Amino acid sequence: MKLRTFSHLLIPCILLFAWNQAPSQVLTMSTKELVDESSAIVVGTCKEKKSFWSEKRDKIFTEVTLRVDQSLKGEVGPQTVVTIPGGRVGNTIYEVSDMPMFVDGEEMVLFLWQHPSGKNLVTGATQGKLTIEVDKKTGKKVVRGVPTGIDGAGKLQKVAPEQRQAAKEIFLDDFVKEVRGYVKK
């Protein structure tokens, strides 16, 4: 009797621990797949972030206002708002794994899809937000963390989100040309 009771307690504990430790399940996407799945793609700068409670007060969302410098796909105005699950309201932080983080003044390429509610969301979670920085050697703008795409065997290369910043970088002008090439096809 004691062994059976113990096993009934042990198995749920093991399953709960394993579930909490499981890696996220975001599908790795190539640049072409990000383009194909996005209704809009912009080069822009984070102007403002505002976090708020859902109507039921069970979740926090953040609205990120972007100044749009270039539209590579879709119709967007000079600024657009992107909604991200997670954020901070007062002393409460609600974190959602694999969601991109935004920093005021940060320049980026952003892949977006429009939810049936009309809200703009980021395509591919963290993969859909690529940071733009100035290369110290050349002085040119580069896009960091570009999806590595397809390898020589025709298989999608898998790169963990935390390793993407070091995965690949490309000059912004070259990346814009690549994206526009996929939009035309």
N, C-alpha and C positions, 0 to 999 in steps of 0.2 A: 504494500500500500504506500509506504513512504517513497519508494523508488518511482512509482507511477506518478505520484504527486509532484515529485522533484522534476521528472522529465516533462510534465505538463507546464511547469514554470520555466524550465531551461530552454525548450525549443522556441517559445515566443520571444524570449530574450535574445537568443542567437539570431533569429530572423529580423528582429527590430534593429540589432546592431549592424547586421549585414546590409539592411536596407539603407540605414543612415550613412554607411560608408561607401555605397555604390557610386561609381562615377556618373556624371551627367550623361544624358543620352541625346546630345545635339548632333545631328547629321553633319559630317564634314562636307563642305561645299567648295567647288572650284569658283573662280571668278565668273566664268560663263554661267554656272548654275545660279550664282547670286544675281547676275544680270537678268537671267530668264525668269526667276521667281519674284523679282522686284517690280512694283508698279512705278516707282520713281527712284532715281539715283541722283544725289546732289553732292557737290563740293561746298562745304559751308563751315561756319564758325558758331560755336556754342555761345549764345548771348545770355541765356538765363535758364535757371532750373527752378521748378516749383513742385514740391511734394504735397500730397493731400491724401486724406482718408477716402476709401470707397464709401458709397452710400450706406452700406451695412456696417461700416467701421471695422471690417475684418481684414482689410488689405490696404497697403499704401501704394500709390502710384506717383510717378514723377513725370511732369511735362517739361520737355526740353525745347526751348525756342531757339531755332537756328537761323542765322542770317545766311541766305543762299547766295553763294558767289557764282556758281555754275550749276545748271541743270543738265545732267547727262542723259536722263530718260524721264519721261512723264512731264506732266504739267504742274509746276509749283510756282508760287509767287516769290517775291523778294525775301520772304521769310516763311518758315513752316514750323509746325509744332509736332514733336514726336512724343509718344507716350511709352513709358518704360515701367514695367511692374517693379515695385521696390522703391525704397527711399527712406527719408527720415522726416518725421513730424514730431517736433518737440524732443523728448527724450526717447521716443520709440523709433527703432530702426527695423525695417522690414527688408530682408535680403532675399533675392531670387538668384539662384546660381545661373551662370552663363549669360547674364544680362550685361550689356556694356555699361561702363561708367563714363560720365561726361564731366568735363572740367570747363568752367567759364573761360572763354577766350581760346579754347582749343580748336584747331582747324582739323577737318576730317573729310573723308569720303564716306557717305552714308547710303546704304542700300535700304529702301523702305518698301513696305507693302501696306495696302490699305485694308484694315479690318472692316467687316460688314457694318460695324458701328460708325465708320467714317474716320476713326482714329488712325494715324500713321504709326506703324510699328516697325522695328528694325528686323530686316530679313536675316535669318540665320543666327540670331542671338549675337554673341560677341564677334562673330565672323563678319557681320554686316556693318561694323564701324571700324574704319581704318584711319589711324592717326597720320596727320601730315606734319612733318618737321622739316627744318632747314638742315641740309647736309653740311657739316662743318668743313669738309674738304672742298666741296664744289660751290657751296653757297646756293645750290638749287634746292627746290622743294622735293622731298621724297615721301612716298607713301610707305609706312611701316606695317608689317604683319600681313602682307598680301597673301591670299590663299595660294598654296604651292601648286595647285592645279593637278594635271595628269602627268604621271611618270612615263618613262619610255615604254613600259609594258601596257600602257593604256589604262592603268588603274589609278584611282584617285589617291594621292598621297595624303596620309592622315597626320595632322599636326595638332597637338593639344593646344587649346586656347591660350594657356599660360606660356606656351613656347612660340606663339605666332609672331610676337614682336621681333624675334630673332630669325624667324623662318625665311623671310624674303623682304626685300625693299626694292622699290622701283621709282624712278623719277616720276613726279606727278604728271608731267606732260605725256610721258609714255603710257602711264596707266590710264589716263583719260582716253588716249587713242585706242588702247585695247578694249576698254569698256564700250566706247562708241562703235567699235567694230562688231562687238557682240550684239549691240542694240539693232544694228542694221540687218543682221541675219535672220 
